[in-house]
């Protein structure tokens, strides 16, 4: 079983660095292609979370060689009260030295 997850790149979102003349507090510009983004979001239902009764899709904003980009946050916390895996600890008698 592989523990690596495939990165899901968000579609319909584009990030651009601020213009040279922009004030210091401007960190960039995000452009949303609504049709492309809504089509993408509708295919990601298995990654929806809920907050205050509303469904949401969490995205990570990352920096790479080509600039800033967005990925779907696929992290799933372990449910509270879930069984934990028992780890056996070797006793001193089991050690080879």
Steps between C-alpha positions, in 0.01 A plus 500: 500500500647832396485792743569765237204696373466644154512879498175653375563836335209744520363597161365844417718693744798706388739691724709792381769690688422865574583763241824687558307817586268327752520607865694271736184359660386353165636143488353392169191455290276193469283462193213250509361356177156426646390229256831313516517531881139394565538204262815398688343544846204282402742211432663522845207402725704234681724781632221727625500584867229669700517815708200645683266293283654613170703285263844627409804392301832581665785609274870545571685792342852385422811646345697317231745555215224645282354722771201464730239229449207336677445137598211323672564434869435125520605462867251294701556507877467176693152492654493550877479172685631303203696191591871562508748243382666310784879518490693225667814608682789256522604401849864502610510120457410536129786737416800349316759670725 
